[in-house]
Each structure stands twice: as structure tokens, then as C-alpha cells.
Amino acid sequence: MIYIWRHFFMSIMSIKLSVQAVLKFYSKVDRKLSKVKNQTGLRCLPGCGQCCNKADLETTVLEFLPAAQYLFRNNRADEILEKCNRAQDDGICIFYSGINSLERGGFCTIYEYRGLICRLFGFSASLNKHGNPVLSTCKPIKSEFINEITLADEYINKGINLPVVSQYYSQLYNIDYNLSTRFYPVNKAIRLAIEKVMMDNAFRNIPA
């Protein structure tokens, strides 16, 4: 019995510390991406939510743990969990809100707590078969910022580092390996993150 309670206590502390660690990591990611945007001139098109309007997005539970904790603290966890259960796991992210008046418009309803993949997309690099970084961005940015794309490629060729997706995900592994190594359709990852937070908070409130 002592072992069971110790396991629950460590799990609760682990969630709390993981959320704090992910948020601290996201601050570092955002600073890096801000520097990349300033150096290259790359940026998202106003009102464009095309990257979110995808039904094949996969992500990890860990990167949406801060969002789940935020929803729980604001008494929205049950509401969003129900929305997750109604939505298709492999459908468009439930946090995406489209704008009908714009052809590709839309926005994230939890932007501050969005996942790592959401932060990196469009302004990061992937490694090619030779292990060299290659700019990974979206079609709207490629079509609208031709000169800036060239500048970003020059930065890479000069050895100036753009965030490499695989390397940044490896930093998540150091926070919580179990919650960061398996990828799920985005709505399933969100649902699992909320369930994890709700369960841990339920155990936190069990009388001693």
C-alpha cells in the first residue's frame, strides 16, 4: 500500500514538474524562433491558419500537457474532453477555429499553450539524407516570401542554426521520455493529455 501511494505521489509531482519544464522549454523555443524570423524576415501570413487546417497532424502527449493543465485550472477540461470524444482522432485539431470569411483564415484558441510542432512549423529545419539541415516551411510562406526563403537558405549554408525539429523533440525526451516518444493524431494526444492531468489532480485531492 505504501508503494502504491508513493507511486501516485511521484506521478503527481512528475506531471507538475513536467508542465513547468515544458513551459520553460517553450520560452526558449519562442526566443529562438523570434530571432530566426527577425534574421530572415520569414513570418506567417496575416489570418492564415492553413497549417492547422490539416487532418493528418501527429503530435505527442507531453507537448500538450501545459494546455491540459491550463484547461483544468480554468474549469474547461471536461468541456474540451467531451469535444475530443466527439471529434475524430485523426481530424483537424479541436483548438483550431476557422474563419469562413477568409479562404484560408483561422486561428488557435489556445495559442499560448500550443504544442511544439505548432511552434516549429514553418520556421524550422529538417535533416536530409546526408544529415544536413534543410528549411522546412509551408506553401504560403514559400509563395509569398521568395527572397526571404533564399536568405534563410543562405543562413543555413553559412552554418547559422535554424531549429532542427528532431533535435528539439529530443529535448522533450529529457523532460518525460514516456510521454514524448510516441506520436498520436493531434486530437487523441490532446485527449490523453487532459485525461492524464485530470487523473493526477483527482489523486491529489484524495484525503490522506
Backbone bond lengths (Angstrom), bond angles and torsions (degrees), N, CA, C in turn:
res aa  C-N    CA-C-N  psi(-1)  N-CA   C-N-CA  omega(-1)  CA-C   N-CA-C  phi
1 M - - - 1.461 - - 1.533 110.86 -
2 I 1.321 116.77 -42.63 1.472 120.94 178.61 1.520 109.98 -60.16
3 Y 1.340 116.10 -40.87 1.471 120.21 -179.66 1.522 110.48 -63.29
4 I 1.337 117.06 -41.58 1.464 121.66 -178.76 1.524 110.75 -61.62
5 W 1.352 116.45 -47.62 1.447 120.28 -179.85 1.532 111.35 -66.23
6 R 1.316 115.81 -36.46 1.464 119.11 177.56 1.530 109.84 -63.84
7 H 1.346 115.93 -39.50 1.460 120.70 179.12 1.535 110.30 -63.43
8 F 1.351 116.52 -44.10 1.456 120.20 178.88 1.526 110.68 -62.85
9 F 1.334 117.28 -43.29 1.457 121.57 -178.74 1.530 110.67 -62.24
10 M 1.333 116.45 -44.19 1.454 120.25 179.92 1.518 110.81 -65.68
11 S 1.343 116.52 -34.94 1.460 120.66 178.21 1.524 110.57 -64.57
12 I 1.344 116.54 -43.86 1.461 121.73 179.14 1.518 110.49 -61.75
13 M 1.324 116.92 -48.45 1.450 120.97 179.38 1.519 110.73 -62.62
14 S 1.352 115.78 -36.16 1.456 119.99 -179.47 1.525 111.14 -63.53
15 I 1.336 117.81 -42.77 1.454 121.31 178.95 1.527 110.27 -62.24
16 K 1.321 116.26 -46.94 1.464 120.84 -179.37 1.525 111.03 -59.75
17 L 1.321 116.18 -46.80 1.462 120.27 -178.90 1.525 111.14 -69.05
18 S 1.331 116.37 -35.64 1.468 120.31 179.52 1.520 110.72 -64.49
19 V 1.321 117.15 -43.86 1.462 121.19 178.68 1.522 109.91 -60.09
20 Q 1.321 116.80 -46.21 1.461 120.80 179.35 1.532 111.32 -61.37
21 A 1.331 115.50 -42.01 1.463 120.21 -178.59 1.525 111.31 -67.55
22 V 1.327 117.12 -40.28 1.469 120.48 179.41 1.523 110.45 -65.96
23 L 1.335 117.56 -42.53 1.457 120.39 178.85 1.531 111.61 -63.41
24 K 1.320 116.53 -39.17 1.466 120.59 176.74 1.531 110.15 -64.97
25 F 1.317 116.58 -40.80 1.463 122.01 177.31 1.525 110.57 -63.34
26 Y 1.337 117.21 -42.58 1.460 121.21 179.47 1.526 111.40 -62.26
27 S 1.320 117.27 -35.20 1.466 120.19 177.28 1.525 110.23 -62.14
28 K 1.321 115.79 -40.35 1.466 120.57 178.32 1.533 110.45 -67.25
29 V 1.332 116.12 -41.91 1.466 120.69 178.41 1.525 110.33 -61.10
30 D 1.328 116.98 -45.95 1.465 121.02 -177.91 1.525 111.60 -63.29
31 R 1.328 116.81 -38.69 1.469 119.44 177.52 1.523 110.85 -64.18
32 K 1.325 116.66 -41.12 1.458 121.20 179.27 1.525 110.60 -64.47
33 L 1.327 116.71 -44.90 1.463 120.53 -178.36 1.524 111.22 -67.58
34 S 1.320 117.04 -35.02 1.458 120.61 176.57 1.522 110.58 -62.56
35 K 1.322 116.24 -39.78 1.464 121.31 177.93 1.524 110.77 -65.85
36 V 1.341 116.52 -41.83 1.471 121.06 178.52 1.521 110.29 -61.26
37 K 1.324 117.09 -44.76 1.467 121.13 -179.15 1.519 111.03 -64.14
38 N 1.331 116.59 -40.15 1.462 119.87 179.38 1.523 111.64 -67.72
39 Q 1.333 116.83 -36.97 1.462 121.09 -178.26 1.524 112.43 -73.17
40 T 1.315 116.82 -36.72 1.465 120.85 -173.18 1.525 113.64 -102.05
41 G 1.336 117.39 -23.18 1.460 120.06 -174.82 1.510 113.63 84.24
42 L 1.331 117.20 0.03 1.465 120.57 177.84 1.530 110.04 -70.13
43 R 1.303 115.65 143.16 1.463 120.68 176.90 1.526 109.14 -163.38
44 C 1.293 115.25 162.80 1.464 119.69 176.51 1.523 109.80 -72.85
45 L 1.314 116.04 148.58 1.455 120.49 175.05 1.524 109.62 -71.82
46 P 1.333 117.95 140.52 1.469 120.48 179.39 1.532 111.31 -55.92
47 G 1.329 115.32 129.98 1.457 120.17 176.45 1.512 115.11 76.14
48 C 1.318 117.87 3.57 1.463 120.29 -177.23 1.525 110.58 -86.04
49 G 1.320 115.58 125.05 1.459 120.32 175.29 1.510 111.11 -125.59
50 Q 1.332 115.61 27.14 1.453 120.72 -172.96 1.525 112.51 -63.01
51 C 1.332 116.82 -34.30 1.465 119.11 -178.30 1.534 111.09 -68.26
52 C 1.339 116.62 -28.13 1.464 120.64 178.66 1.521 112.03 -81.88
53 N 1.323 115.63 -22.09 1.461 121.09 -176.27 1.525 110.28 -85.26
54 K 1.334 114.39 53.00 1.462 121.50 -177.96 1.524 108.91 -127.66
55 A 1.318 115.70 139.76 1.459 119.66 -176.81 1.525 112.76 -99.34
56 D 1.335 117.89 3.16 1.463 120.15 -176.82 1.525 112.13 -117.58
57 L 1.327 116.47 21.11 1.463 120.80 -177.89 1.531 110.28 -75.21
58 E 1.328 116.68 130.74 1.461 121.87 177.23 1.517 109.57 -119.92
59 T 1.311 115.05 146.05 1.462 120.38 -175.61 1.527 109.11 -153.57
60 T 1.317 116.81 -179.63 1.461 121.03 -178.64 1.522 110.51 -108.83
61 V 1.312 115.81 162.84 1.460 121.36 178.75 1.526 110.33 -67.39
62 L 1.325 116.81 -41.52 1.466 120.73 -173.83 1.520 112.48 -58.66
63 E 1.334 117.24 -41.96 1.464 118.09 -174.31 1.523 113.04 -70.17
64 F 1.348 117.92 -13.95 1.458 120.48 175.46 1.529 112.41 -107.06
65 L 1.315 116.52 9.36 1.462 120.00 176.96 1.531 112.13 -64.50
66 P 1.351 119.31 -42.44 1.472 118.47 176.46 1.527 112.52 -61.18
67 A 1.330 117.52 -37.71 1.467 120.87 177.31 1.519 110.27 -62.96
68 A 1.328 116.12 -42.56 1.466 120.56 179.74 1.527 110.94 -63.59
69 Q 1.322 116.47 -42.24 1.467 120.39 178.49 1.531 110.56 -65.00
70 Y 1.317 116.88 -40.33 1.463 121.37 177.09 1.532 110.77 -60.82
71 L 1.321 116.90 -45.12 1.464 121.05 179.91 1.522 111.11 -63.83
72 F 1.332 116.16 -40.36 1.467 119.75 -179.92 1.525 110.68 -63.71
73 R 1.313 116.75 -44.86 1.464 120.79 -177.49 1.523 112.02 -67.88
74 N 1.328 117.15 -22.39 1.457 121.43 179.52 1.531 111.82 -104.32
75 N 1.335 115.69 19.33 1.463 122.11 174.93 1.528 113.13 57.09
76 R 1.320 115.97 36.83 1.467 120.64 179.23 1.516 112.44 -118.43
77 A 1.316 117.09 2.12 1.466 120.56 -175.65 1.529 111.53 -62.23
78 D 1.332 117.28 -46.28 1.467 120.69 -179.60 1.529 111.20 -62.27
79 E 1.323 115.65 -42.34 1.468 121.02 -179.74 1.531 111.07 -60.64
80 I 1.334 116.52 -48.30 1.466 120.54 -177.02 1.531 110.71 -72.39
81 L 1.332 116.64 -34.45 1.458 119.73 177.71 1.523 110.07 -63.33
82 E 1.317 116.72 -41.07 1.465 120.50 177.13 1.522 110.72 -63.53
83 K 1.325 115.73 -39.35 1.461 120.41 177.46 1.527 110.85 -64.25
84 C 1.343 116.37 -39.03 1.468 121.14 176.23 1.520 110.99 -61.73
85 N 1.325 116.08 -42.65 1.463 120.81 -178.32 1.524 111.74 -66.33
86 R 1.339 116.55 -30.13 1.463 119.91 178.68 1.525 111.57 -81.14
87 A 1.326 116.60 -29.25 1.465 120.84 -176.84 1.522 110.74 -80.51
88 Q 1.310 115.36 160.79 1.457 120.52 173.92 1.524 109.16 -77.39
89 D 1.331 115.68 138.00 1.465 118.91 179.15 1.526 111.05 -57.55
90 D 1.317 116.16 -39.20 1.460 120.12 -176.71 1.529 112.27 -98.51
91 G 1.345 116.31 22.40 1.454 120.18 177.77 1.512 111.88 -90.35
92 I 1.326 115.87 -172.21 1.462 121.54 177.92 1.522 109.24 -66.75
93 C 1.320 116.69 142.59 1.470 122.72 -177.89 1.527 111.11 -50.82
94 I 1.327 116.46 132.65 1.462 121.05 -177.50 1.525 112.00 -67.05
95 F 1.319 118.02 -18.21 1.460 121.05 179.65 1.534 112.23 -84.59
96 Y 1.329 116.54 -5.01 1.461 120.45 -179.87 1.520 109.58 -85.96
97 S 1.322 115.71 130.03 1.457 121.27 177.92 1.522 108.65 -117.88
98 G 1.304 116.93 113.15 1.449 121.07 -179.74 1.516 112.02 -79.42
99 I 1.321 115.59 156.11 1.472 121.97 176.28 1.520 107.42 -118.18
100 N 1.303 116.65 112.38 1.457 121.00 -173.59 1.515 113.91 -63.98
101 S 1.345 116.96 -26.23 1.463 119.97 -175.96 1.523 112.86 -76.56
102 L 1.326 116.81 -11.74 1.462 120.72 178.87 1.520 109.26 -116.92
103 E 1.310 115.99 137.54 1.454 120.47 -175.27 1.525 111.90 -59.14
104 R 1.321 116.56 -39.96 1.454 119.23 -178.40 1.526 110.47 -126.48
105 G 1.311 116.30 24.86 1.457 120.43 -175.12 1.517 112.72 -79.31
106 G 1.321 114.66 160.51 1.451 120.66 177.99 1.512 110.09 156.97
107 F 1.326 115.82 169.06 1.456 118.52 -178.40 1.523 109.83 -155.55
108 C 1.326 115.39 163.95 1.458 122.44 178.51 1.525 108.80 -89.59
109 T 1.314 116.84 131.07 1.465 120.75 -177.79 1.525 112.68 -83.96
110 I 1.328 117.70 -7.35 1.476 121.08 175.59 1.526 109.18 -130.61
111 Y 1.323 116.66 43.99 1.459 122.54 -169.29 1.520 113.25 -49.44
112 E 1.314 117.77 -42.73 1.464 121.03 -177.64 1.527 111.74 -63.11
113 Y 1.334 116.74 -27.37 1.469 121.09 -176.06 1.528 112.09 -111.41
114 R 1.308 117.56 19.29 1.465 120.76 -179.67 1.525 110.62 -63.53
115 G 1.334 115.62 162.16 1.460 120.58 -175.37 1.520 113.87 -76.33
116 L 1.316 116.09 173.40 1.466 121.37 -179.39 1.521 111.13 -63.44
117 I 1.328 117.06 -43.58 1.461 119.84 -178.58 1.522 110.57 -60.36
118 C 1.339 116.62 -34.76 1.465 121.08 179.03 1.520 111.08 -67.63
119 R 1.321 116.65 -35.66 1.466 121.39 -179.08 1.525 111.38 -73.31
120 L 1.318 117.05 -40.23 1.455 121.17 -173.92 1.521 113.50 -80.10
121 F 1.334 116.61 -28.32 1.463 119.19 -170.63 1.528 111.60 -60.75
122 G 1.317 115.14 127.89 1.457 121.29 177.44 1.512 114.59 97.98
123 F 1.335 117.28 -21.54 1.469 120.41 -173.66 1.532 111.89 -132.75
124 S 1.315 116.50 26.73 1.462 120.38 -176.69 1.524 109.83 -129.35
125 A 1.305 115.28 -177.95 1.459 120.79 -179.69 1.520 109.92 -126.92
126 S 1.309 114.89 153.09 1.461 121.82 171.07 1.524 107.62 -118.66
127 L 1.309 116.09 162.11 1.464 119.83 -179.15 1.519 109.98 -95.24
128 N 1.341 116.27 131.77 1.461 119.24 177.18 1.531 110.25 -80.86
129 K 1.310 117.01 -175.45 1.468 120.64 -175.31 1.525 112.91 -65.11
130 H 1.334 116.40 -16.33 1.463 120.56 177.77 1.530 111.99 -94.92
131 G 1.338 115.85 1.85 1.458 120.01 179.67 1.511 113.99 81.95
132 N 1.343 116.83 13.57 1.462 120.66 179.89 1.523 110.45 -97.70
133 P 1.339 117.55 142.81 1.465 120.17 -179.33 1.521 112.10 -71.67
134 V 1.324 115.51 138.57 1.462 122.90 178.26 1.520 107.77 -131.48
135 L 1.332 116.65 132.23 1.463 120.74 -179.22 1.523 110.48 -56.82
136 S 1.308 115.33 130.95 1.460 121.61 178.22 1.521 107.98 -117.86
137 T 1.314 116.12 109.01 1.459 119.95 -177.49 1.517 109.90 -139.96
138 C 1.325 116.69 -173.27 1.464 120.63 -173.16 1.531 110.89 -105.22
139 K 1.326 116.09 166.79 1.464 121.44 -178.41 1.529 112.61 -63.03
140 P 1.353 119.59 -43.07 1.467 118.18 178.61 1.527 113.56 -59.16
141 I 1.342 117.13 -41.26 1.466 120.13 178.74 1.523 110.01 -67.39
142 K 1.333 117.42 -41.06 1.464 120.86 179.66 1.526 111.56 -61.26
143 S 1.320 116.87 -38.35 1.464 120.65 -176.20 1.529 112.52 -79.75
144 E 1.334 117.03 -28.60 1.463 120.54 -174.99 1.525 113.67 -96.47
145 F 1.336 117.27 -24.35 1.472 120.11 -174.03 1.532 110.22 -125.04
146 I 1.313 115.32 61.41 1.475 120.62 -176.18 1.526 110.91 -63.14
147 N 1.323 117.45 -47.42 1.471 120.81 -178.94 1.532 111.05 -65.13
148 E 1.323 115.28 -39.17 1.459 119.87 -179.75 1.535 111.24 -66.93
149 I 1.326 116.63 -35.42 1.470 120.56 176.35 1.522 109.83 -62.27
150 T 1.332 115.92 -43.12 1.471 120.69 178.08 1.519 110.50 -61.20
151 L 1.334 116.03 -42.39 1.467 120.51 178.99 1.521 111.10 -63.59
152 A 1.331 116.56 -40.92 1.467 120.33 178.39 1.519 110.73 -63.30
153 D 1.335 116.71 -40.40 1.469 120.31 177.96 1.522 110.58 -64.22
154 E 1.326 116.72 -37.09 1.467 120.53 177.80 1.530 110.52 -65.96
155 Y 1.328 116.31 -39.06 1.460 119.98 176.87 1.520 110.89 -59.69
156 I 1.320 115.69 -43.62 1.468 119.97 179.91 1.522 110.09 -63.75
157 N 1.340 116.86 -44.47 1.463 120.89 -179.07 1.522 112.24 -63.93
158 K 1.344 116.47 -27.72 1.468 120.59 178.72 1.530 111.88 -83.58
159 G 1.328 115.85 -2.07 1.458 119.06 177.92 1.509 114.34 90.66
160 I 1.349 116.70 6.79 1.461 119.59 176.58 1.520 108.70 -78.10
161 N 1.305 116.43 125.20 1.452 121.01 -169.47 1.520 113.24 -77.79
162 L 1.318 115.75 126.70 1.449 122.36 163.44 1.522 106.96 -96.61
163 P 1.320 118.11 153.29 1.470 119.35 179.37 1.530 110.28 -59.78
164 V 1.314 116.60 123.51 1.463 121.47 176.74 1.530 108.05 -92.73
165 V 1.314 116.36 122.93 1.465 121.65 -172.21 1.523 112.16 -53.59
166 S 1.322 117.00 -49.34 1.463 120.38 -176.52 1.522 111.78 -63.34
167 Q 1.334 117.06 -36.52 1.463 120.85 179.66 1.523 111.59 -69.55
168 Y 1.311 116.21 -36.40 1.469 119.46 179.09 1.526 111.21 -72.27
169 Y 1.321 116.58 -34.74 1.464 118.43 175.93 1.528 110.98 -68.50
170 S 1.323 116.89 -31.70 1.462 119.42 177.99 1.529 110.87 -65.26
171 Q 1.339 117.00 -25.76 1.465 119.74 176.50 1.526 111.23 -72.85
172 L 1.329 116.37 -27.96 1.464 119.60 173.24 1.523 110.88 -66.68
173 Y 1.339 116.80 -34.79 1.463 120.36 179.81 1.528 110.74 -55.46
174 N 1.331 116.03 -36.52 1.462 120.25 -177.46 1.526 112.62 -70.34
175 I 1.333 116.90 -17.80 1.459 120.70 178.52 1.521 110.34 -84.39
176 D 1.320 116.37 -52.01 1.466 120.95 177.46 1.509 107.86 -154.78
177 Y 1.326 115.59 101.32 1.463 120.86 -174.17 1.528 111.66 -61.94
178 N 1.328 116.71 -42.77 1.461 120.75 -175.09 1.523 113.24 -65.02
179 L 1.333 116.23 -32.79 1.464 119.65 -176.48 1.525 113.19 -95.17
180 S 1.329 117.06 1.50 1.471 118.66 -174.86 1.523 114.06 -123.42
181 T 1.312 117.61 0.22 1.463 118.98 -175.95 1.526 113.46 -103.23
182 R 1.316 116.71 -16.35 1.469 119.70 179.70 1.522 109.68 -107.32
183 F 1.334 115.85 129.81 1.453 121.34 -179.12 1.526 110.77 -100.16
184 Y 1.333 114.89 137.93 1.456 122.07 179.64 1.526 109.15 -126.49
185 P 1.341 117.46 160.15 1.465 118.54 166.81 1.517 108.68 -54.41
186 V 1.324 116.98 144.14 1.458 121.43 -167.35 1.529 113.39 -55.67
187 N 1.322 118.78 -42.43 1.467 119.78 -178.01 1.524 112.07 -68.92
188 K 1.325 116.69 -31.56 1.463 119.38 176.24 1.526 110.31 -70.20
189 A 1.328 117.12 -40.30 1.464 120.86 178.07 1.524 110.65 -62.25
190 I 1.330 116.85 -41.15 1.469 121.28 177.95 1.521 110.01 -63.59
191 R 1.332 116.54 -45.03 1.468 120.57 -179.55 1.519 110.87 -61.90
192 L 1.321 117.43 -43.74 1.468 120.84 179.84 1.527 110.96 -65.64
193 A 1.326 117.48 -36.84 1.467 121.10 178.54 1.524 110.33 -65.05
194 I 1.326 116.74 -43.90 1.469 120.33 179.48 1.521 110.44 -64.76
195 E 1.324 117.16 -44.03 1.467 120.67 179.12 1.523 110.69 -61.34
196 K 1.314 116.71 -39.00 1.463 121.46 179.03 1.528 110.76 -62.37
197 V 1.326 116.47 -47.54 1.458 121.27 -178.91 1.531 110.72 -66.34
198 M 1.318 117.32 -42.93 1.463 120.89 -179.68 1.523 111.11 -63.49
199 M 1.314 116.77 -41.32 1.464 120.77 179.62 1.520 111.13 -65.02
200 D 1.321 116.23 -44.20 1.465 119.51 -178.39 1.519 111.44 -67.55
201 N 1.325 117.15 -36.70 1.460 119.87 177.66 1.517 111.17 -71.32
202 A 1.332 117.38 -30.13 1.464 120.64 175.94 1.531 109.88 -66.15
203 F 1.310 117.28 -43.33 1.476 121.18 177.68 1.521 110.88 -66.00
204 R 1.337 116.35 -32.31 1.464 120.37 179.79 1.538 110.84 -62.94
205 N 1.343 116.65 -30.52 1.452 121.72 -175.67 1.527 113.60 -94.70
206 I 1.328 117.66 2.12 1.465 120.10 175.93 1.526 109.60 -68.40
207 P 1.345 118.81 129.37 1.470 120.63 179.97 1.518 111.56 -59.74
208 A 1.321 116.19 144.73 1.469 120.54 179.62 1.518 109.46 -66.55
